[in-house]
């Protein structure tokens, strides 16, 4: 069960890395979003964010989501797994589509594998929620 929860953090981070921003300081009025957001906080803890799962440590070192004005996003996540004293690092990528409503600030992302996550974008801050977990991104 712990391994599933740790994997969920990594997968959620992968999905989140594709968020972006428009060129202004406020959400776009035409329900499009473009630009990049970088993950800063997971459950009120600054990056790097680690989860220990029965001695295996899963760490998110970075997560960037870039939104394109055509409703697509790409995400890039820096992550590592430490097990038995050995650390393996990787950059993980994801892509998909998003919907955004400037009037409600709501955003919903759907990765190409069908994984969904939603939240809000207000000015330069995006919050995404996955169950009890909250991911906070800042516009770059």
N, C-alpha and C positions, 0 to 999 in steps of 0.2 A: 504494500500500500504506500509506503514512504517513497519507493522508487517511482511509482506512478505520480505522486504529488510533485516530486522533484522534476520529473519529465514535463509535467504540466507547466512549471515555472519557465523552463527552457522553451517550450512550445509557445506559451503566451508571449514570451519575450520576442520570439521569432515573428509572431504575428504583429506585435507592436512596432517593430523596427521599421515598418513601412510608412509611418505617419509623417505628414509634412505640414507646410504652412503656406499661406498666401504671402504676397510681398508687403502687405500692410500690417498694422498692429491689431486689427480686429478681424474676425471671421468675415469671409467674403459674403456679400449680399446675394450673389447668384447661386448659392448652394454648391459652389465648387471650392476646392481647397488645393493649394499647390505649395511645395516647399518641403522642408525637412524638420522633423522633431527628434530630439535625442532624449532617451530615457535618463532620468535623474534619480528617481525614488521608486522603490518597491515596498509597499506596506510601511511607509514612513521611514525606510532605511535607505541611505544613500548607496549608490553603486561603489564598489562591486558588491553585488548581492549574492549571498551563498546560502545553500540549503544542504544540511547534512542528512544523508539518507543511509543509516546503518553503516557509517564509516566512509561512505563515498560522498564526496563533496562536489556539488554542482554549483558553478559560479557564472553569473552574468556579469561581464565586464563592460559591455556597451550594447546599445540597441538604438538604431536609427531607422526611422520610417520616413520615406519620401513619398509625398502625395503628388500625383499628376492631375492636371485640371480635367483630364478625360475620365476621371473616376477610377483610375488604377493606382496601386501603390506598390512599392518595393521596400523590403526590410532587410537590414543587415545586422546580425547579432554576433558580438564577440562572446564566446562562452568557453568554459573549461570544465573538465571532470577530473578529480583527483581520487585515485583508488589505489590502495596498497602502496602509498608513497610515490606513485607515478602520476604525473599530470599530463593530460592530453588537452590541447587547445584547438579551437576551430572557429572559423567564421561561418555562420549559418545564414542562409538567404531564404527569403519567402517573398511571394507576390500574391496579388489578388485584386479585389475591387472594394470600393467603399462608397457609402452614401453619407451625405452630410447635409444638415439643415441649418442654415445661418439663423433662421428665426428662433429655433429651439436650442441651438448649439449642439445638437445630438449628432454623433458619428457612429457608424457601424461598419466594421471591416470584415470581409469574408476572404480567407486565404484560398489559394487554388485547391487545397485539399479539403475544403468545406468548413474548416475551423472558423468560428465566429467569435467576435469580441466587440463590445460597444462601450460608449462613454460619452464624454463631452469635450468640446474645444471652446475655450473662452479666452479671447485675446491671444496670448502667447503660451498658454498652458493647455495641454491635452491630458485628460484622465481617462484611462481605460480600466474596465472592471471585468475580472474573470472570477466568478464566484465571490469568495471573501477577499480576494486579492485586488489591490489597487496599484496601477502603474501610472506614474506621473512623468510626462514628457514636457520639455520646454522647446519652443521654436528656436531654431538656429539661424 
